Amino acid sequence: MGYKVLVTIDLPDIDSKIRDEFYNVLKEEKWNKIESLTTAWKVSFKDDVTREGAISTLESDLKKAKEKSKAKKVEYAIQMDKVQVTVKRL
């Protein structure tokens, strides 16, 4: 079972055009936006991808999105496990 990742992203002080471009890059890289949560994304990796490889890919994707969108500042947190990310409402 490959890694399942929850990523939260903060893009402070940017306009919606830059945010949309940033998000489009992540979607091109097969990230899945959690629609019910403002800044949360899910990413899944194949079984043969190591933890270090997954983190490297995530950071590369974020760097690409930052450069393409021209976002000035990107802050993020990554949580990774081998089980699916659980998203629920109360």
MIDOSE-1310 file (N, C-alpha, C; in nm, 2 decimals, decimal comma, always signed):
residues 90
mgyk	+0,08/-0,12/+0,00/+0,00/+0,00/+0,00/+0,09/+0,12/+0,00; +0,07/+0,21/-0,10/+0,16/+0,33/-0,11/+0,12/+0,44/-0,01; +0,20/+0,54/-0,01/+0,18/+0,65/+0,09/+0,06/+0,74/+0,04; -0,02/+0,78/+0,14/-0,13/+0,87/+0,12/-0,09/+1,00/+0,20
vlvt	-0,11/+1,11/+0,14/-0,06/+1,23/+0,19/-0,17/+1,34/+0,21; -0,17/+1,41/+0,32/-0,25/+1,52/+0,34/-0,15/+1,64/+0,34; -0,18/+1,74/+0,26/-0,10/+1,86/+0,25/-0,19/+1,98/+0,27; -0,15/+2,07/+0,37/-0,22/+2,20/+0,38/-0,12/+2,31/+0,33
idlp	-0,18/+2,40/+0,26/-0,10/+2,50/+0,20/-0,15/+2,64/+0,23; -0,06/+2,73/+0,27/-0,10/+2,87/+0,29/-0,02/+2,96/+0,19; -0,10/+3,04/+0,12/-0,04/+3,13/+0,02/-0,08/+3,27/+0,06; -0,01/+3,33/+0,16/-0,04/+3,46/+0,22/-0,03/+3,57/+0,12
dids	-0,12/+3,67/+0,12/-0,11/+3,79/+0,05/-0,10/+3,77/-0,10; -0,18/+3,68/-0,16/-0,18/+3,67/-0,30/-0,33/+3,69/-0,35; -0,34/+3,72/-0,48/-0,47/+3,74/-0,54/-0,52/+3,61/-0,59; -0,65/+3,61/-0,63/-0,71/+3,49/-0,67/-0,65/+3,43/-0,80
kird	-0,61/+3,52/-0,89/-0,54/+3,47/-1,02/-0,42/+3,39/-0,99; -0,34/+3,44/-0,90/-0,21/+3,36/-0,86/-0,25/+3,23/-0,79; -0,35/+3,24/-0,70/-0,39/+3,12/-0,63/-0,45/+3,01/-0,73; -0,53/+3,06/-0,83/-0,58/+2,97/-0,93/-0,47/+2,90/-1,01
efyn	-0,37/+2,98/-1,05/-0,26/+2,93/-1,13/-0,18/+2,82/-1,05; -0,16/+2,86/-0,92/-0,09/+2,77/-0,83/-0,16/+2,63/-0,82; -0,29/+2,64/-0,80/-0,38/+2,52/-0,78/-0,38/+2,44/-0,92; -0,38/+2,51/-1,03/-0,38/+2,44/-1,16/-0,26/+2,36/-1,18
vlke	-0,14/+2,41/-1,13/-0,02/+2,33/-1,14/-0,03/+2,20/-1,06; -0,08/+2,22/-0,94/-0,10/+2,10/-0,85/-0,20/+2,00/-0,91; -0,30/+2,04/-0,97/-0,40/+1,95/-1,04/-0,33/+1,88/-1,15; -0,25/+1,95/-1,23/-0,17/+1,89/-1,34/-0,08/+1,78/-1,29
ekwn	-0,03/+1,79/-1,17/+0,06/+1,70/-1,11/-0,02/+1,59/-1,03; -0,15/+1,58/-1,05/-0,24/+1,48/-1,00/-0,27/+1,49/-0,85; -0,26/+1,62/-0,80/-0,30/+1,64/-0,66/-0,45/+1,66/-0,66; -0,52/+1,62/-0,55/-0,66/+1,63/-0,54/-0,70/+1,73/-0,43
kies	-0,77/+1,83/-0,47/-0,82/+1,93/-0,37/-0,93/+1,88/-0,29; -0,93/+1,89/-0,16/-1,04/+1,85/-0,07/-1,13/+1,97/-0,07; -1,24/+1,96/-0,15/-1,32/+2,08/-0,17/-1,39/+2,14/-0,04; -1,41/+2,05/+0,05/-1,48/+2,10/+0,17/-1,38/+2,17/+0,27
ltta	-1,25/+2,17/+0,24/-1,15/+2,23/+0,33/-1,07/+2,33/+0,25; -1,06/+2,45/+0,30/-1,01/+2,56/+0,22/-0,87/+2,54/+0,16; -0,77/+2,49/+0,24/-0,64/+2,48/+0,19/-0,58/+2,34/+0,19; -0,66/+2,24/+0,19/-0,62/+2,10/+0,20/-0,62/+2,02/+0,07
wkvs	-0,52/+1,94/+0,05/-0,50/+1,86/-0,07/-0,47/+1,71/-0,03; -0,50/+1,62/-0,12/-0,46/+1,48/-0,10/-0,37/+1,44/-0,22; -0,27/+1,36/-0,19/-0,19/+1,30/-0,29/-0,16/+1,16/-0,26; -0,16/+1,07/-0,36/-0,13/+0,93/-0,33/-0,01/+0,89/-0,42
fkdd	+0,06/+0,79/-0,36/+0,18/+0,74/-0,43/+0,17/+0,59/-0,45; +0,24/+0,54/-0,55/+0,24/+0,40/-0,57/+0,32/+0,33/-0,46; +0,30/+0,20/-0,45/+0,37/+0,12/-0,35/+0,52/+0,13/-0,34; +0,58/+0,14/-0,46/+0,73/+0,14/-0,46/+0,80/+0,27/-0,43
vtre	+0,72/+0,38/-0,40/+0,77/+0,51/-0,37/+0,81/+0,51/-0,23; +0,93/+0,55/-0,20/+0,98/+0,56/-0,06/+0,92/+0,69/+0,00; +0,93/+0,70/+0,14/+0,89/+0,82/+0,21/+0,97/+0,94/+0,16; +1,10/+0,92/+0,15/+1,19/+1,03/+0,10/+1,15/+1,07/-0,04
gais	+1,12/+0,97/-0,13/+1,09/+1,00/-0,26/+0,96/+1,08/-0,27; +0,86/+1,04/-0,19/+0,73/+1,11/-0,19/+0,75/+1,26/-0,15; +0,83/+1,28/-0,04/+0,85/+1,41/+0,01/+0,92/+1,50/-0,10; +1,02/+1,44/-0,16/+1,09/+1,51/-0,27/+1,00/+1,55/-0,38
tles	+0,91/+1,45/-0,42/+0,81/+1,48/-0,53/+0,72/+1,59/-0,49; +0,67/+1,59/-0,37/+0,57/+1,69/-0,32/+0,64/+1,83/-0,32; +0,76/+1,83/-0,27/+0,84/+1,96/-0,26/+0,87/+2,01/-0,40; +0,90/+1,92/-0,49/+0,92/+1,96/-0,63/+0,79/+2,02/-0,70
dlkk	+0,68/+1,95/-0,67/+0,55/+2,00/-0,73/+0,52/+2,14/-0,67; +0,54/+2,16/-0,54/+0,51/+2,29/-0,48/+0,60/+2,40/-0,53; +0,73/+2,36/-0,55/+0,82/+2,46/-0,61/+0,78/+2,50/-0,75; +0,74/+2,40/-0,83/+0,70/+2,43/-0,97/+0,57/+2,52/-0,97
akek	+0,48/+2,49/-0,88/+0,36/+2,57/-0,87/+0,39/+2,71/-0,83; +0,49/+2,73/-0,73/+0,53/+2,86/-0,69/+0,59/+2,94/-0,80; +0,68/+2,88/-0,88/+0,75/+2,94/-0,99/+0,65/+2,98/-1,10; +0,56/+2,89/-1,14/+0,47/+2,91/-1,25/+0,37/+3,02/-1,21
skak	+0,32/+3,02/-1,09/+0,22/+3,12/-1,05/+0,28/+3,25/-1,01; +0,41/+3,25/-0,98/+0,48/+3,37/-0,93/+0,43/+3,41/-0,79; +0,39/+3,31/-0,71/+0,36/+3,33/-0,57/+0,48/+3,37/-0,50; +0,47/+3,46/-0,41/+0,59/+3,51/-0,34/+0,63/+3,42/-0,22
kvey	+0,53/+3,37/-0,15/+0,55/+3,29/-0,03/+0,45/+3,17/-0,03; +0,51/+3,06/+0,00/+0,43/+2,93/+0,02/+0,47/+2,87/+0,15; +0,37/+2,84/+0,23/+0,39/+2,76/+0,35/+0,31/+2,64/+0,35; +0,36/+2,53/+0,40/+0,28/+2,40/+0,39/+0,32/+2,31/+0,50
aiqm	+0,23/+2,22/+0,52/+0,25/+2,11/+0,62/+0,21/+1,98/+0,55; +0,29/+1,87/+0,57/+0,27/+1,74/+0,51/+0,25/+1,64/+0,62; +0,14/+1,56/+0,60/+0,12/+1,44/+0,69/+0,11/+1,32/+0,60; +0,19/+1,22/+0,63/+0,19/+1,10/+0,54/+0,18/+0,97/+0,61
dkvq	+0,10/+0,88/+0,55/+0,08/+0,75/+0,61/+0,04/+0,65/+0,50; +0,03/+0,53/+0,53/-0,01/+0,43/+0,44/-0,16/+0,40/+0,43; -0,24/+0,47/+0,51/-0,38/+0,46/+0,50/-0,44/+0,58/+0,44; -0,56/+0,57/+0,39/-0,63/+0,68/+0,32/-0,65/+0,80/+0,42
vtvk	-0,65/+0,92/+0,36/-0,68/+1,04/+0,43/-0,83/+1,04/+0,46; -0,87/+1,06/+0,58/-1,01/+1,06/+0,62/-1,06/+1,20/+0,62; -1,17/+1,23/+0,55/-1,23/+1,36/+0,55/-1,38/+1,34/+0,58; -1,43/+1,41/+0,69/-1,57/+1,40/+0,73/-1,62/+1,53/+0,77
rl	-1,75/+1,54/+0,79/-1,82/+1,66/+0,84/-1,90/+1,62/+0,96; -1,91/+1,71/+1,06/-1,99/+1,69/+1,17/-2,12/+1,77/+1,16
